[in-house]
Amino acid sequence: MLLVSLYAAPVSALLPQADSDGKALPSLAPMLKNVNPAVVNISTFTTRRVAQNPLLNDPFFRHFFNVPEQQRQPRQRRTQSAGSGVIIDAKAGTVLTNHHVIDGADEITVAMEDGRSYTAELIGSDPDVDIAVLKIDADNLHSVSMANSDQLQVGDFVVAIGNPFGLGQTVTTGIVSALGRTGLGIEGYENFIQTDASINPGNSGGALVNLRGELVGINTAILAPSGGNVGIGFAIPVNMARASIDQILEHGEVRRGQLGVVIQDLTAELAEAFDIDRHQRGAVIAEVQEDSAADKAGLKAGDVVVEVDGKEILSSAQLRNAIGLRRIGDKVELKILRDGKSRKVRATLGEASAELAVANGEVHPLLSGVALQTADDENGVVVSKVDPEAPAASRLRPGDLIVSVNQRRVKNVEEFQAVASQRDDAMLLRVVRGRMASWVVLKAQP
């Protein structure tokens, strides 16, 4: 009878609500009681073709060794993997997870905290953000509300919930260690929340919530040089995910708008070359595609973008995120620096025929050891040869097309020499390599 009465007691009665002196103790249990049912385990099943010995494809080999017919046929193996997900709409049965959790899966199963299990339908995914949206047909679901992840601050407490190592639902706590992490090479668009809340394999697609139980991020990756958790985990901000979710639910896919520019970080060298404060941050436009949204808005190569819709832009990655996560037809207002003066430009994003390209503009001085010749169409100067020992060997390559020197257009070697000779201490080149253009600064060593 004692055992029966214990299990029949309310959950709140089992929680340590007070210490031995009757003082209340802080606990995440009440919040987790509401959030945990919205976090699900995801199992995927994939059929893969198993590589076989190439000799089995040789008719002579099969005949000589009398290989049975069943061994001649390609073999298949069914594999299973696990991840996590979050229910964001209980009524519609909408589940959010990572793209890499369900990528290539033949069958997706969603398991609830209460033991129920359902086959899920993939509505769509966005590999560049690593977001996938699933749908399950079920009643009595619980969902988690989304917070405004732009309001997160370093030091805020967060809770990670997921299914690490297939153990089942697990809760870990920590803080927001950093915001706006980029350049990790994990995804196409990166703006990660970094947290020390323990995230492990299987947590991918799980929830990162604040202390109010609101979804602030989707757990997606860890930095694990030793193979295990070292307290550096990354989550996709929910505001970033929301842009993809809305389009997937509406179109089944993501249709990104495009500004039509090639961009690079504004370095101290470039800032000095453009006569801008060396401490200024932003993204430099290296090339404007013809008939693009940028071209129609009047943007030019050499413009430095410092704000998008009133939000500060500190790097090319930030600009790429700000534009790449918007829809075709969206209007944006850019604050730019041109000729040292600030101005605002409005653009309407066009269809995304290609992603924004990001070029690195760090260079070292001197052009000695580089052979130049006029391009066949007299539309610039081609780098025909680079001495391996030349100071610029690591920056310029044979085949590079130089189209401007010190922000002046050059069409042949004669024009190049005339413009370059005006300054012997520095040179600002606009170089086109393949389909990418970038600014290159060369300086004479003191």
C-alpha positions in Angstrom: 0.0 0.0 0.0 2.9 2.3 0.7 4.3 1.8 -2.8 0.9 2.4 -4.4 0.4 5.6 -2.5 3.9 6.8 -3.4 3.3 6.4 -7.2 -0.2 8.0 -6.8 1.2 11.1 -5.2 1.4 14.3 -7.2 4.7 15.0 -9.0 5.1 18.2 -7.0 5.0 16.3 -3.8 8.1 14.2 -4.9 10.2 17.3 -5.5 12.5 18.8 -2.9 10.6 22.0 -2.2 12.4 22.9 1.0 15.5 22.1 3.0 15.5 20.8 6.6 14.9 24.3 7.9 11.8 24.7 5.7 13.5 27.2 3.4 12.4 27.0 -0.3 15.0 25.5 -2.7 15.4 26.6 -6.3 14.5 23.9 -8.8 14.1 23.6 -12.6 11.7 20.8 -12.2 8.4 22.8 -12.5 9.7 24.3 -15.8 10.9 21.0 -17.1 7.6 19.4 -16.3 6.1 21.7 -19.0 8.9 21.5 -21.5 10.0 17.9 -21.5 6.9 16.5 -23.2 7.7 18.8 -26.2 11.1 17.3 -26.7 11.2 14.1 -28.7 13.6 11.4 -29.7 14.1 10.8 -33.4 15.2 7.5 -34.9 16.0 7.3 -38.6 16.4 4.2 -40.8 18.5 4.3 -43.9 19.2 1.7 -46.5 22.7 1.8 -47.9 24.4 -0.2 -50.6 27.3 -2.2 -49.2 30.5 -2.1 -51.3 31.5 -5.5 -52.7 34.7 -6.9 -54.0 35.1 -5.6 -57.6 36.2 -9.1 -58.7 32.5 -10.1 -58.3 31.7 -7.9 -61.3 34.1 -9.9 -63.5 32.1 -12.6 -65.4 35.3 -14.7 -65.9 36.0 -14.6 -62.2 32.4 -15.5 -61.3 32.4 -18.4 -63.8 35.9 -19.7 -62.9 35.1 -19.8 -59.1 31.5 -20.7 -59.6 30.3 -17.8 -57.5 26.6 -18.3 -56.5 24.1 -15.9 -58.1 23.1 -14.4 -54.7 26.6 -13.2 -54.2 26.6 -11.4 -57.6 23.9 -9.1 -56.5 24.7 -5.8 -54.7 24.1 -6.2 -51.0 22.2 -3.6 -48.9 22.4 -2.8 -45.3 19.8 -1.0 -43.1 21.3 1.4 -40.6 19.8 3.3 -37.7 20.7 6.6 -36.1 19.3 8.7 -33.3 18.8 12.4 -32.7 16.4 14.8 -31.0 13.6 17.2 -32.0 11.2 19.8 -30.6 7.4 20.1 -31.1 6.8 23.7 -32.0 3.1 23.3 -33.0 1.1 20.8 -31.0 -2.1 21.2 -33.0 -0.4 20.7 -36.4 2.0 18.1 -35.1 5.0 20.1 -36.3 8.4 18.9 -35.1 11.7 20.8 -35.6 15.1 19.1 -35.8 18.4 19.3 -37.6 18.8 18.5 -41.3 21.8 16.3 -40.6 19.6 14.2 -38.3 17.2 13.1 -41.0 19.5 13.5 -44.1 19.1 10.5 -46.4 16.7 8.7 -44.1 14.1 6.3 -45.7 12.0 6.3 -42.5 11.8 8.7 -39.6 10.2 7.7 -36.3 9.4 10.2 -33.5 9.1 8.9 -30.0 7.4 10.9 -27.2 8.4 11.1 -23.6 5.3 9.1 -22.6 6.3 6.2 -24.8 4.2 6.9 -27.9 5.9 6.5 -31.2 4.9 7.9 -34.7 6.2 7.7 -38.2 7.0 11.3 -39.3 6.6 13.0 -42.7 9.4 15.3 -43.8 7.9 18.6 -44.8 11.1 20.2 -45.9 14.6 21.1 -44.8 17.2 23.8 -45.1 20.7 22.3 -45.3 22.4 25.7 -45.2 21.0 26.4 -41.8 20.7 22.7 -40.8 17.0 22.9 -40.1 14.4 20.2 -40.9 10.6 20.4 -40.3 8.7 17.1 -39.7 5.0 16.4 -39.2 3.3 13.7 -37.1 -0.3 12.8 -36.9 -1.0 12.6 -33.1 -3.3 14.0 -30.5 -2.6 15.4 -27.0 0.8 16.8 -28.0 2.7 19.4 -26.0 4.7 22.2 -27.7 7.3 24.7 -26.6 6.9 28.4 -27.2 9.7 30.3 -29.0 11.6 33.2 -27.4 13.2 36.1 -29.1 16.8 34.8 -29.3 18.1 38.3 -30.2 17.5 39.2 -26.6 19.9 36.6 -25.3 23.0 37.8 -23.5 26.2 36.2 -22.5 25.8 34.8 -19.0 22.1 33.9 -19.4 21.3 30.5 -17.9 20.1 27.9 -20.5 19.0 24.3 -20.4 19.8 21.7 -23.1 17.3 18.8 -23.5 17.8 15.9 -25.9 18.7 12.2 -26.4 22.5 11.9 -26.0 24.0 8.5 -27.0 20.5 7.1 -27.3 20.1 7.0 -23.5 16.8 8.7 -23.5 15.7 12.2 -22.6 18.4 14.0 -20.7 18.7 17.5 -19.2 21.9 19.5 -18.8 22.3 23.1 -17.7 24.8 25.9 -18.3 25.1 29.4 -19.5 25.4 31.3 -22.8 29.1 31.4 -23.3 29.2 33.5 -26.4 26.9 34.7 -29.2 27.3 35.1 -32.9 29.9 32.4 -33.4 30.8 32.2 -37.2 33.5 30.8 -39.4 33.3 27.2 -37.9 32.6 25.7 -41.3 29.7 23.6 -39.9 26.9 25.2 -41.9 26.3 27.5 -44.8 24.9 30.2 -42.6 26.4 30.5 -39.1 25.4 32.6 -36.1 25.7 30.1 -33.3 24.9 30.4 -29.6 27.8 28.9 -27.8 27.0 27.2 -24.5 28.7 25.1 -21.8 25.5 23.1 -21.2 26.6 19.6 -22.0 25.7 18.7 -25.6 26.7 15.2 -26.9 26.0 13.0 -29.9 22.3 12.4 -30.1 21.5 15.9 -28.7 21.4 17.2 -32.3 18.0 18.8 -33.0 17.1 19.0 -29.3 16.0 22.1 -27.4 18.0 24.8 -25.8 15.6 26.7 -23.5 15.8 29.6 -21.1 14.7 29.4 -17.5 11.1 30.4 -18.5 11.0 27.2 -20.7 11.0 29.1 -24.0 13.0 27.8 -27.0 16.0 29.9 -27.7 18.0 27.5 -29.9 18.3 24.2 -31.6 21.3 22.1 -30.4 23.4 21.2 -33.4 27.1 20.7 -32.8 30.0 20.4 -30.3 33.7 21.1 -30.4 35.2 17.9 -29.2 39.0 17.6 -30.0 39.2 14.6 -27.6 36.0 12.9 -28.9 33.9 13.9 -25.9 32.2 17.0 -24.6 34.6 19.7 -23.4 32.0 22.3 -22.6 31.8 24.0 -26.0 28.5 23.4 -27.7 26.6 25.3 -30.4 23.0 25.9 -31.0 21.1 27.6 -33.9 19.3 30.7 -32.6 15.6 30.2 -32.9 15.2 33.5 -34.7 17.5 32.2 -37.4 15.6 29.0 -37.6 12.3 30.7 -37.7 13.1 32.3 -41.1 13.6 28.9 -42.6 10.6 27.3 -40.8 8.1 29.8 -42.1 9.2 29.2 -45.7 9.3 25.4 -45.4 5.8 25.4 -44.0 4.6 27.7 -46.8 6.6 26.4 -49.8 8.1 23.1 -48.7 11.5 24.7 -49.3 13.5 27.8 -48.6 13.6 30.5 -51.3 16.4 32.9 -50.4 16.7 36.5 -51.7 19.9 37.6 -53.2 21.6 41.0 -53.1 24.1 40.0 -55.9 27.4 41.0 -54.4 30.8 39.5 -53.6 31.9 40.6 -50.2 34.9 40.5 -47.8 35.7 41.7 -44.3 36.9 45.2 -43.9 40.4 44.9 -42.6 42.6 47.7 -41.1 44.6 47.7 -44.4 41.5 48.1 -46.5 40.1 50.7 -44.2 43.3 52.7 -44.6 43.2 52.3 -48.3 39.6 53.5 -48.5 40.5 56.4 -46.2 38.2 55.1 -43.5 38.9 54.9 -39.7 41.2 51.9 -39.1 38.9 50.7 -36.3 35.7 50.7 -38.5 34.1 47.3 -38.9 31.9 46.2 -41.8 31.8 44.3 -45.1 33.4 45.5 -48.3 31.7 45.0 -51.6 34.3 43.6 -54.0 32.0 43.0 -56.9 28.5 43.8 -58.0 26.8 41.4 -60.3 25.2 42.9 -63.4 21.4 43.4 -63.2 21.3 42.2 -59.6 19.4 43.8 -56.7 22.6 45.6 -55.7 23.2 46.9 -59.2 19.7 48.2 -59.5 20.0 49.9 -56.0 23.2 51.7 -57.1 25.7 49.8 -55.0 29.3 49.8 -56.2 32.4 47.9 -55.7 34.3 49.5 -52.8 31.2 50.4 -50.8 31.5 49.3 -47.2 28.2 48.0 -45.6 28.0 49.0 -41.9 24.3 48.5 -41.2 21.3 46.5 -42.5 17.9 47.7 -41.4 19.5 49.6 -38.5 21.5 46.6 -37.2 25.3 47.0 -37.1 27.3 44.8 -39.5 30.7 43.9 -38.2 31.8 41.3 -40.8 31.0 39.7 -44.2 29.5 36.7 -42.4 27.0 39.0 -40.6 26.0 40.6 -43.9 25.7 37.2 -45.5 23.4 36.1 -42.7 21.4 39.3 -42.7 20.7 39.0 -46.5 20.7 35.2 -47.1 18.0 34.5 -44.5 15.4 36.8 -46.2 12.9 36.1 -48.9 12.9 37.1 -52.5 11.2 40.5 -52.8 12.1 41.6 -49.3 13.2 45.2 -49.1 16.3 46.1 -47.1 17.9 49.3 -46.1 21.7 49.4 -46.2 23.9 52.0 -44.5 27.1 52.2 -46.5 30.4 54.2 -46.5 31.4 55.5 -49.9 34.3 57.9 -50.4 34.4 58.3 -46.7 30.8 59.5 -46.5 27.8 57.7 -45.0 24.7 57.2 -47.1 21.7 54.9 -47.1 20.6 52.6 -50.0 17.4 50.6 -50.4 17.3 47.4 -52.3 14.7 44.8 -53.2 16.2 41.3 -53.0 16.1 39.2 -56.2 16.0 35.5 -56.9 19.0 33.6 -55.5 20.9 32.3 -58.4 24.0 31.9 -56.3 25.0 32.4 -52.8 26.9 35.4 -51.6 30.6 34.7 -51.9 33.0 35.7 -49.2 36.6 36.6 -50.1 39.5 37.0 -47.7 41.4 40.2 -48.4 44.5 39.9 -46.2 47.7 40.5 -48.2 51.4 41.4 -47.9 53.2 44.2 -49.7 55.1 44.5 -53.0 54.3 43.4 -56.5 57.9 42.5 -57.6 58.3 39.1 -59.2 54.8 39.3 -60.8 54.5 39.4 -64.6 51.5 41.2 -66.1 50.0 41.3 -69.6 46.9 43.0 -71.1 43.8 40.7 -71.2 42.8 39.5 -74.6 39.6 41.6 -74.5 41.5 44.6 -73.1 39.2 44.5 -70.0 42.0 44.4 -67.4 45.5 43.1 -66.7 46.2 39.4 -66.4 48.8 38.0 -64.0 50.7 35.8 -66.3 53.5 34.6 -64.0 54.3 34.8 -60.3 57.8 34.0 -58.9 57.4 31.5 -56.1 59.7 33.7 -54.0 57.8 36.9 -54.7 56.3 38.6 -51.6 52.9 38.6 -53.4 53.2 34.9 -54.4 50.8 33.8 -51.7 48.2 36.4 -52.8 48.3 36.6 -56.5 48.1 33.7 -58.9 48.7 33.2 -62.6 45.3 33.9 -64.3 44.1 36.5 -61.9 42.5 39.5 -63.6 43.3 42.9 -62.1 40.5 45.3 -63.1 41.3 48.4 -61.0 44.3 50.0 -59.2 43.7 52.4 -56.4 40.0 52.5 -57.2 40.6 53.5 -60.8 39.6 51.2 -63.7 42.4 49.9 -65.8 42.1 48.1 -69.1 45.7 47.4 -70.1 49.2 47.3 -68.8 49.9 50.9 -69.9 46.9 52.2 -67.8 48.0 49.9 -64.9 51.5 51.4 -64.9 50.3 54.9 -65.2 48.0 54.6 -62.2 50.2 52.5 -60.0 53.2 54.8 -60.5 51.3 57.6 -58.7 52.0 55.9 -55.4 55.0 53.8 -54.5 54.1 53.0 -50.9 50.8 51.2 -51.3 48.5 49.8 -54.0 44.9 48.7 -53.8 44.0 46.1 -56.4 40.6 44.7 -57.4 41.3 41.1 -58.5 38.9 38.8 -60.2 39.7 35.1 -59.8 37.2 32.7 -61.5 33.8 33.9 -60.5 35.0 35.7 -57.4 36.4 39.3 -57.0 38.2 40.7 -54.0 40.2 43.7 -52.9 43.9 43.2 -52.4 46.2 45.8 -50.6 49.9 45.8 -51.3 52.3 47.9 -49.3 56.0 48.6 -49.4 57.9 47.3 -46.4 59.4 50.0 -44.2 
